[in-house]
Amino acid sequence: MRKLLLVLGVAVALAVPAAAVAKAPPPQILCGDSSCGSGSGWTGCTQQTVSHSASIPLIASIRHFLVVSYCKQYGIITSLSIAAHGCDVSGLVTCSVGPAWRTGGGVGSGSASFEAHATWQVTVPPFYNNSDILTLTIPAG
């Protein structure tokens, strides 16, 4: 009997860590009812992109872009980062990427906002210059 209790005790001790490891990650679904657990809102990870483009046909083209990666659990941001900020250019144009930063919200909030800057110049007369500002908002939910 003592041996049987010892075997059962060891089996239970091994089963508890295995059950903890087997816990499934949060589902990547839209939540709106009690089946989603505590809270409501979207759960998962994704990226959001914003861009502006300009071109002078046959001479130059430019695309200024900002990409933000984020994860939410039940509509609350759990991680957030600027994944990319840059310019794609072709032809006779140059681009200098400026700063990009978070302007509101963030981890622990339901939403966030960002701003990103760049300047560009057409390199042949009339040497057209421009500065560009992108804004990106991760919506609540």
N, C-alpha and C positions, 0 to 999 in steps of 0.2 A: 504494500500500500504506500509506503513511504517513497519507494522508487517511482510509482505512478504519479504521485503529487509533484515530485521533482521534475519529471518529464513534462507534465502539464505546465508547471511554472516556467520552465525554459521556453516552451512553445509560445506561451503568452508573452514573455519578455521579447522574443524575436518578432512576434507579430506586430507589436506596437510600432517599432521603428519602420517596418515595412509598410504599414498603413499610412504613416506620416509621409514617407517618400512617394507613395502612390497617389497623393493628392493631386487632382487635375488642376491645370492653370485656369484662370477666369475665362469664360467663353467669350469669343469675339462675336457678339450679337448686339442688336439694339434692345435695350431694356426699357420697360415701361410699366412693369407690373411686379408683384411680389415674388415671382419666380426667379428674379435676378438677384435676390439677396438684399443686402442693405443698400438703399438708394436706388436711383434710376438714372438712366443715361447710357451712352455708348461705352463699350469696353473693347479695347484693342489698341493696336499700334498702326500708324500710317504716316504719310507725308503730305504736306500741302505746298503747292508752288504758285508763285505769282511772277509775272514778267511783263515787260514793256518791250515793244519792238519798233524799229524805225528803219526806213531804207530810202535810198536815192537809186532808182532803177539803173542797173548796169554799172554803178559806181561803188556803192557801199551799202552794207546792212549791219544792223546791230540788234542784239537781244540782251537786255539786262534782266537777271533772274535772281530769285531768292527761294530757297527750299528749306522748310522747317519740318523736322521729324518730331513726333510726339506720341505718347501713350496715354490712354485714359482708362480708368477703372470706375465704372458706374457714373460716367460723366465728369469725373475729376481728373485733372492732369496729374500723372505720376512721374513722367519724364518729358523733357523738352530740350531741343537743341537746334541750332542753325546747322543744317546739313551741308548747304552749299550757298555761296553768294558769288556771282560772277557775271561775265559778259561773254557772249559769243559774237564774234565779228567776222566779216568777210569784206574784201575790197579795200578801199582807201579810207579806213577809219581806225581810230585807236580808242581804247576804253581804259579808264582807271577806276577800279572798284574802290569805293570809300567804305566807311564804317557801316555796320549793321548791328542792331541791338533790339532787345525786348523793350517795349514801351508800356506794357501793362499786363496784368494777370500773371500766370505762370503755374509752377508746380503747386498743387494744393488748391488751385482755383479751377473753375469750369471753363475758362476761356483765357486767351492770351493774344497779344498784338505785338507786331514787329515793324521796324522801319529800316530801310536799306538805301544807301546812296551810291551813285556812280557818276562820273563825268566822261564825256566822249567828244571826239573832234574828228571831223572829216579832214583828211590830210592834204587836200588839193584846194585851190581857190574855189569857192569863197571862204574856205576854212571855217565851216559852220561848227560852233561849239554848243554843247547842251549839258545840262545837269539833269539827272533823273532821280526821283525818289519813289521807292516802292513801299507800299504798306500791305501787311498781311494780317488777317485776323483768324484765329482759331475759334470757331463759334462754341458757345455753351451747349451742353447736351451730350 
